[in-house]
Amino acid sequence: MFLFLVSGNVFAQKLTKQEAIRLTLENNYGILIATNNIDAAKNNKGLLNSGYLPTLAANAGANYQETSSNTSFPGAINPDTGLPREDIEIDGAETQRYNASLNLNYTLFDGLGRYYNYKRLKEQYNLTELQARETIENTLLQLFSVYYEIARLTENEQILEETLRISKERVTRSTYQFEYGQNTKLNVLNAQVDVANDSINLLNTKQQLSNTKRDLNVIVDSELEKQFTVDTIVKFISRLEIDSYLEKSIDNNVSLLQNESNIRISDYDLKVSKSGYLPTIGLTGSYGWNENRNPPSAFFPGNVADTYTLAGGLSLSWNLFDGGGTITRVKNAKIALDSQELAKIQVEQQVKRDIANALGNYDNRLKVYEIQQQNVVTNQNNFERSNERFNLGQITSIEFRQAQINLIQAQTNKTLAKYDAKLAELQLLQLTGQLLNIDF
């Protein structure tokens, strides 16, 4: 959903979280590459790549030969004439041969290697989907880290604009007081210095905001200079939902799911290697046609011969010993399977640790956010009272400025704590396998 906000004569699109996710899923290059990998894995697991289909080959050929010959009969007498027999000359005698055939080969049994390889390809497809899911999760985390940074800088920009407004009013008020002899020049200069500092802080924040918007445009594959605003409202998931996700985290974590898929693939590799111990039975069939066109010779007349052949056969091949290659492959496949099972234990421990750390960080940042919210209220009250006392001349400009700085820090710390807590929540959701199942 796009919203349009008007600020002076400038129109800026409001990029909602849902729209940012949609654009990222559709346009992000990393996600598009992961999607292509899924398509390739889908092709690999299809029947056409299974080895269960026969092979059919067609062959055809043609040969042409032209021969000239001279046959003599030394000492032979022609019985009809009583004269020496004449030589027989044949010029340009053409010999033509044509052939065509269809050859069928089909493996009836290969020691179950084809069966387990087919299962392996299907599992490879599942693994590719999990890898794509991990890519999407990491990309969405990157998206929201930038999106919320824009939101934080947007709020800080508003805070600094309000701060600058107050500082400018103070310059005006101090100038009037100085002109009427109620203030010193020093107070005017102090107020002008504070305006300069506030202006610099605001300019720096605006520049950071522009840079971060470009970062987001790269993630969603949009124009670098495209202007937009973001949603600064943050909603946290209830603790009850978090607890339910934690209970199923081991079953849903994408790293553990990938490891289990790798174990199944290694198991299929082992079974494929063991198929080398068993024989291979194959079926062959062919249908062929041959035609020979022979020219007349000195002793035989020309002829045309057509031959049609239909053949079929059954073959058995059993590699009783291949120099130890099969034994070595089986041993290495067992080692690979054992390594994957050990990796599963290691990854599971790491995931449990990461979830515990993420949960601790999330709880801590929520508490910090609550404290910062109260701190803003306290500093707001303090600033308002300091402003009243400053207008009455009961405190100095230095004391007023300190109260103003304390409020700025409290407000910016609150916005930082808010988005830090939300990002900690998203990281926890990713580890529990629920990042793609929630409503942002």
C-alpha positions as CSV (number, residue, x, y, z in Angstrom):
1,M,0.0,0.0,0.0
2,F,1.3,3.5,-0.9
3,L,0.3,6.7,0.8
4,F,1.2,10.2,-0.3
5,L,2.2,12.9,2.2
6,V,2.5,16.5,1.3
7,S,5.2,18.6,2.8
8,G,5.2,22.1,1.2
9,N,5.4,21.4,-2.6
10,V,7.2,18.0,-2.2
11,F,5.3,14.7,-2.5
12,A,6.8,11.7,-0.7
13,Q,5.5,8.2,-0.8
14,K,5.0,6.4,2.4
15,L,6.6,3.0,2.2
16,T,4.7,0.7,4.5
17,K,6.4,-2.4,6.0
18,Q,4.2,-4.7,3.9
19,E,5.0,-2.9,0.7
20,A,8.8,-3.0,1.5
21,I,8.5,-6.8,2.1
22,R,6.6,-7.2,-1.2
23,L,9.2,-5.2,-3.2
24,T,12.1,-7.1,-1.6
25,L,10.6,-10.5,-2.3
26,E,9.9,-9.5,-5.9
27,N,13.1,-7.6,-6.7
28,N,16.0,-8.4,-4.4
29,Y,18.7,-10.0,-6.4
30,G,19.8,-12.4,-3.7
31,I,16.2,-13.7,-3.4
32,L,15.9,-14.0,-7.1
33,I,19.1,-16.0,-7.3
34,A,17.8,-18.3,-4.6
35,T,14.5,-18.7,-6.5
36,N,16.5,-19.7,-9.6
37,N,18.3,-22.3,-7.6
38,I,15.0,-23.8,-6.5
39,D,13.9,-24.0,-10.1
40,A,17.1,-25.8,-11.1
41,A,16.7,-28.3,-8.2
42,K,13.1,-28.9,-9.3
43,N,14.3,-29.8,-12.7
44,N,16.9,-32.1,-11.3
45,K,14.4,-34.0,-9.2
46,G,12.1,-34.6,-12.1
47,L,11.4,-37.9,-13.9
48,L,13.5,-36.8,-16.9
49,N,16.6,-36.8,-14.7
50,S,15.7,-39.9,-12.7
51,G,17.4,-42.6,-14.8
52,Y,14.2,-44.5,-14.9
53,L,13.5,-43.8,-18.6
54,P,15.0,-45.7,-21.4
55,T,17.4,-44.2,-24.0
56,L,16.4,-44.4,-27.7
57,A,18.9,-43.5,-30.4
58,A,18.4,-43.3,-34.2
59,N,21.3,-43.9,-36.6
60,A,21.4,-43.5,-40.3
61,G,24.0,-43.6,-43.0
62,A,24.7,-43.6,-46.7
63,N,27.7,-44.6,-48.8
64,Y,28.4,-44.0,-52.4
65,Q,31.2,-45.6,-54.5
66,E,32.1,-45.3,-58.2
67,T,34.5,-47.8,-59.7
68,S,36.0,-48.3,-63.1
69,S,37.5,-51.7,-64.0
70,N,39.2,-53.5,-66.8
71,T,39.2,-57.3,-66.8
72,S,41.5,-59.2,-69.3
73,F,41.7,-62.9,-70.1
74,P,45.2,-63.7,-71.3
75,G,45.4,-66.8,-73.5
76,A,41.6,-67.3,-73.4
77,I,39.8,-68.0,-76.7
78,N,36.3,-66.9,-77.5
79,P,34.5,-70.1,-78.5
80,D,32.1,-68.3,-80.8
81,T,34.7,-66.6,-82.9
82,G,37.8,-68.6,-82.2
83,L,39.7,-65.4,-81.6
84,P,41.3,-64.3,-78.3
85,R,38.7,-63.3,-75.8
86,E,38.2,-59.5,-75.5
87,D,38.8,-57.4,-72.4
88,I,35.8,-56.4,-70.4
89,E,35.8,-52.7,-69.4
90,I,33.3,-51.3,-66.9
91,D,33.3,-47.5,-66.4
92,G,31.5,-45.6,-63.6
93,A,30.1,-48.6,-61.8
94,E,28.1,-47.2,-58.9
95,T,27.8,-49.0,-55.5
96,Q,25.2,-47.5,-53.0
97,R,24.7,-48.5,-49.5
98,Y,22.0,-47.2,-47.1
99,N,21.2,-48.0,-43.5
100,A,19.0,-46.8,-40.7
101,S,18.3,-48.2,-37.2
102,L,16.6,-47.5,-33.9
103,N,18.4,-48.7,-30.7
104,L,16.7,-49.0,-27.3
105,N,18.6,-49.4,-24.0
106,Y,16.9,-49.7,-20.7
107,T,18.4,-50.5,-17.3
108,L,16.1,-53.0,-15.5
109,F,18.1,-53.1,-12.3
110,D,21.3,-51.3,-11.2
111,G,21.6,-52.4,-7.6
112,L,19.1,-49.8,-6.4
113,G,21.5,-47.0,-7.1
114,R,19.1,-45.3,-9.4
115,Y,16.3,-45.5,-6.8
116,Y,18.4,-43.9,-4.0
117,N,19.8,-41.3,-6.3
118,Y,16.3,-40.3,-7.2
119,K,15.4,-39.9,-3.6
120,R,18.6,-37.9,-3.1
121,L,17.7,-35.5,-5.8
122,K,14.3,-35.0,-4.1
123,E,16.0,-34.3,-0.8
124,Q,18.4,-31.9,-2.5
125,Y,15.4,-30.0,-3.7
126,N,14.1,-29.8,-0.1
127,L,17.5,-28.6,1.0
128,T,17.5,-25.9,-1.7
129,E,14.1,-24.7,-0.5
130,L,15.5,-24.4,3.0
131,Q,18.5,-22.5,1.8
132,A,16.2,-20.1,-0.1
133,R,14.2,-19.7,3.0
134,E,17.3,-18.8,5.0
135,T,18.3,-16.3,2.3
136,I,14.8,-14.7,2.5
137,E,15.0,-14.5,6.3
138,N,18.4,-12.9,6.3
139,T,17.3,-10.5,3.6
140,L,14.2,-9.5,5.6
141,L,16.4,-8.9,8.7
142,Q,18.7,-6.7,6.6
143,L,15.6,-4.9,5.2
144,F,14.2,-4.1,8.7
145,S,17.5,-3.2,10.2
146,V,17.7,-0.5,7.5
147,Y,14.0,0.3,7.6
148,Y,14.0,0.9,11.3
149,E,17.2,2.9,11.1
150,I,15.3,5.2,8.7
151,A,12.5,5.4,11.2
152,R,14.9,6.2,14.0
153,L,16.6,8.9,12.0
154,T,13.2,10.3,11.0
155,E,12.1,10.6,14.6
156,N,15.5,12.1,15.5
157,E,15.1,14.6,12.7
158,Q,11.8,15.7,14.2
159,I,13.4,16.0,17.6
160,L,16.3,18.1,16.3
161,E,13.9,20.3,14.3
162,E,11.9,21.0,17.4
163,T,15.2,21.6,19.4
164,L,16.4,24.0,16.7
165,R,13.0,25.9,16.8
166,I,13.3,26.3,20.5
167,S,16.9,27.5,20.2
168,K,16.0,30.1,17.6
169,E,13.2,31.4,19.8
170,R,15.8,31.7,22.6
171,V,18.0,33.7,20.3
172,T,15.2,36.1,19.5
173,R,14.1,36.4,23.1
174,S,17.7,36.9,24.3
175,T,18.2,39.6,21.6
176,Y,15.1,41.5,22.7
177,Q,16.2,41.3,26.4
178,F,19.6,42.6,25.5
179,E,18.2,45.5,23.5
180,Y,16.0,46.4,26.5
181,G,18.9,46.1,29.0
182,Q,17.5,43.0,30.6
183,N,20.3,40.6,29.4
184,T,23.9,40.5,28.6
185,K,25.6,40.1,25.2
186,L,27.0,36.8,26.5
187,N,23.6,35.2,26.8
188,V,22.9,36.2,23.1
189,L,26.1,34.7,22.0
190,N,25.5,31.5,23.9
191,A,22.1,31.2,22.3
192,Q,23.6,31.8,18.8
193,V,26.2,29.1,19.5
194,D,23.5,26.6,20.5
195,V,21.6,27.4,17.3
196,A,24.7,26.7,15.3
197,N,25.3,23.4,17.1
198,D,21.7,22.3,16.7
199,S,21.8,23.2,13.0
200,I,24.9,21.1,12.5
201,N,23.3,18.1,14.3
202,L,20.2,18.5,12.2
203,L,22.2,18.6,8.9
204,N,24.2,15.5,9.9
205,T,21.0,13.6,10.7
206,K,19.4,14.6,7.4
207,Q,22.5,13.4,5.5
208,Q,22.5,10.1,7.5
209,L,18.8,9.7,6.7
210,S,19.4,10.3,2.9
211,N,22.2,7.7,2.9
212,T,20.2,5.1,4.7
213,K,17.2,5.6,2.3
214,R,19.6,4.8,-0.6
215,D,20.6,1.7,1.3
216,L,17.0,0.7,1.5
217,N,16.4,1.5,-2.2
218,V,19.2,-1.0,-3.1
219,I,17.6,-3.7,-1.0
220,V,14.2,-3.3,-2.7
221,D,15.8,-2.6,-6.1
222,S,14.3,0.9,-6.5
223,E,15.8,4.1,-7.8
224,L,18.6,5.4,-5.6
225,E,17.2,8.9,-5.2
226,K,13.6,7.9,-4.8
227,Q,12.0,9.8,-1.9
228,F,9.7,8.1,0.6
229,T,8.8,8.1,4.3
230,V,8.5,5.1,6.6
231,D,6.2,3.9,9.3
232,T,7.5,4.7,12.7
233,I,4.9,2.7,14.6
234,V,6.3,-0.4,16.3
235,K,4.1,-3.2,17.7
236,F,5.6,-6.0,19.8
237,I,4.5,-9.6,19.9
238,S,2.9,-10.8,23.1
239,R,5.0,-12.8,25.5
240,L,2.5,-15.7,25.2
241,E,3.2,-16.0,21.5
242,I,7.0,-15.8,22.0
243,D,6.8,-18.6,24.5
244,S,4.8,-20.8,22.1
245,Y,7.4,-20.2,19.4
246,L,10.2,-21.1,21.8
247,E,8.6,-24.4,22.5
248,K,8.8,-25.4,18.8
249,S,12.1,-23.7,18.0
250,I,14.2,-26.8,17.6
251,D,11.7,-28.2,15.1
252,N,11.5,-25.0,13.1
253,N,15.0,-23.5,13.1
254,V,16.2,-23.4,9.5
255,S,19.8,-24.3,10.3
256,L,18.7,-27.5,12.1
257,L,16.3,-28.3,9.3
258,Q,19.1,-27.9,6.7
259,N,21.4,-30.2,8.8
260,E,18.7,-32.9,9.0
261,S,18.3,-32.7,5.2
262,N,22.1,-33.0,4.8
263,I,22.0,-36.2,7.0
264,R,19.3,-37.7,4.7
265,I,21.4,-36.8,1.6
266,S,24.5,-38.4,3.1
267,D,22.4,-41.5,4.0
268,Y,21.3,-41.8,0.3
269,D,24.9,-41.3,-0.8
270,L,25.9,-44.3,1.3
271,K,23.1,-46.4,-0.2
272,V,24.1,-45.4,-3.7
273,S,27.7,-46.4,-3.0
274,K,26.5,-49.8,-1.7
275,S,24.7,-50.4,-5.0
276,G,28.1,-51.0,-6.5
277,Y,28.1,-54.4,-4.8
278,L,25.1,-55.6,-6.8
279,P,24.7,-56.6,-10.5
280,T,23.3,-54.5,-13.3
281,I,20.6,-56.0,-15.6
282,G,19.9,-54.2,-18.9
283,L,17.5,-54.7,-21.7
284,T,18.5,-53.8,-25.3
285,G,16.5,-53.7,-28.5
286,S,17.1,-52.6,-32.1
287,Y,15.4,-52.4,-35.4
288,G,17.5,-51.8,-38.5
289,W,17.3,-51.5,-42.3
290,N,20.1,-51.9,-44.8
291,E,20.0,-51.6,-48.6
292,N,22.9,-52.4,-50.9
293,R,22.8,-51.4,-54.6
294,N,25.6,-53.3,-56.4
295,P,26.5,-52.6,-60.0
296,P,27.1,-55.4,-62.5
297,S,30.7,-56.9,-62.6
298,A,32.6,-58.9,-65.1
299,F,31.0,-62.1,-63.8
300,F,27.8,-61.1,-61.9
301,P,24.8,-59.0,-62.9
302,G,23.9,-56.0,-60.7
303,N,21.6,-56.5,-57.8
304,V,19.6,-54.6,-55.0
305,A,19.5,-56.2,-51.6
306,D,17.2,-55.0,-48.7
307,T,17.7,-56.3,-45.1
308,Y,15.4,-55.7,-42.1
309,T,16.6,-56.7,-38.7
310,L,14.8,-56.8,-35.3
311,A,16.9,-57.7,-32.3
312,G,16.5,-57.8,-28.6
313,G,18.7,-58.9,-25.7
314,L,19.1,-59.1,-22.0
315,S,22.4,-58.4,-20.3
316,L,23.8,-58.9,-16.8
317,S,26.9,-57.2,-15.6
318,W,28.3,-57.9,-12.1
319,N,31.5,-56.1,-11.1
320,L,32.8,-58.7,-8.6
321,F,35.8,-56.7,-7.8
322,D,36.7,-53.2,-9.1
323,G,40.1,-52.8,-7.4
324,G,38.5,-51.6,-4.2
325,G,36.9,-48.5,-5.5
326,T,33.4,-49.4,-4.3
327,I,34.7,-50.4,-0.9
328,T,36.5,-47.0,-0.6
329,R,33.4,-45.1,-1.7
330,V,31.2,-46.9,0.9
331,K,33.7,-46.2,3.7
332,N,33.9,-42.5,2.8
333,A,30.1,-42.3,2.6
334,K,29.9,-43.7,6.1
335,I,32.4,-41.2,7.4
336,A,30.4,-38.3,5.7
337,L,27.2,-39.5,7.3
338,D,28.9,-39.7,10.7
339,S,30.2,-36.2,10.2
340,Q,26.8,-34.9,9.4
341,E,25.3,-36.5,12.5
342,L,28.1,-34.9,14.6
343,A,27.4,-31.6,12.9
344,K,23.8,-31.9,13.9
345,I,24.7,-32.1,17.6
346,Q,27.0,-29.2,17.3
347,V,24.5,-27.0,15.4
348,E,21.8,-27.9,17.9
349,Q,23.9,-26.7,20.8
350,Q,24.8,-23.5,19.0
351,V,21.1,-22.9,18.1
352,K,20.1,-23.4,21.7
353,R,22.8,-21.0,22.8
354,D,21.8,-18.4,20.2
355,I,18.1,-18.6,21.1
356,A,19.0,-18.2,24.8
357,N,21.2,-15.2,24.0
358,A,18.6,-13.7,21.7
359,L,15.8,-14.1,24.3
360,G,18.0,-12.5,26.9
361,N,18.8,-9.6,24.6
362,Y,15.1,-9.2,23.8
363,D,14.0,-9.1,27.4
364,N,16.8,-6.7,28.3
365,R,16.1,-4.3,25.4
366,L,12.4,-4.3,26.3
367,K,13.2,-3.3,29.8
368,V,15.6,-0.6,28.6
369,Y,12.9,0.7,26.3
370,E,10.4,0.9,29.3
371,I,13.0,2.8,31.3
372,Q,13.8,5.2,28.5
373,Q,10.1,5.9,28.0
374,Q,9.8,7.0,31.7
375,N,13.1,8.9,31.3
376,V,11.6,11.0,28.5
377,V,8.6,11.8,30.7
378,T,10.9,12.9,33.5
379,N,13.2,15.0,31.3
380,Q,10.2,16.6,29.5
381,N,8.8,17.7,32.9
382,N,12.3,19.0,33.9
383,F,12.7,20.9,30.6
384,E,9.2,22.5,30.9
385,R,10.0,23.7,34.4
386,S,13.4,24.8,33.4
387,N,11.9,26.8,30.5
388,E,9.5,28.5,32.9
389,R,12.2,29.4,35.3
390,F,14.5,30.6,32.5
391,N,11.8,32.9,31.3
392,L,11.5,34.3,34.8
393,G,15.2,34.7,35.0
394,Q,15.6,32.2,37.9
395,I,18.2,30.0,36.1
396,T,21.0,30.7,33.7
397,S,21.1,30.0,30.0
398,I,23.7,27.2,30.7
399,E,21.3,25.5,33.1
400,F,18.5,25.8,30.5
401,R,20.7,24.4,27.7
402,Q,21.6,21.4,29.9
403,A,18.0,20.6,30.5
404,Q,17.4,20.9,26.8
405,I,20.4,18.5,26.0
406,N,19.1,16.1,28.6
407,L,15.7,16.0,26.9
408,I,17.3,15.5,23.5
409,Q,19.4,12.6,24.7
410,A,16.4,11.0,26.5
411,Q,14.2,11.3,23.4
412,T,16.9,9.9,21.0
413,N,17.8,7.1,23.5
414,K,14.1,6.2,23.6
415,T,13.8,5.9,19.8
416,L,17.1,3.9,19.7
417,A,15.8,1.5,22.5
418,K,12.5,1.1,20.7
419,Y,14.0,-0.1,17.4
420,D,16.7,-2.1,19.1
421,A,14.0,-4.0,21.0
422,K,12.1,-4.6,17.7
423,L,15.2,-5.9,15.9
424,A,16.0,-8.2,18.8
425,E,12.5,-9.5,18.6
426,L,12.9,-10.2,14.8
427,Q,16.2,-12.0,15.4
428,L,14.6,-14.1,18.0
429,L,11.7,-14.9,15.6
430,Q,14.2,-16.0,13.0
431,L,16.0,-18.4,15.3
432,T,12.6,-19.9,16.3
433,G,11.7,-20.3,12.6
434,Q,8.8,-17.9,12.8
435,L,10.1,-14.8,11.0
436,L,8.1,-15.6,7.8
437,N,4.9,-16.5,9.7
438,I,4.2,-13.2,11.5
439,D,2.3,-10.1,10.4
440,F,4.7,-7.1,10.3
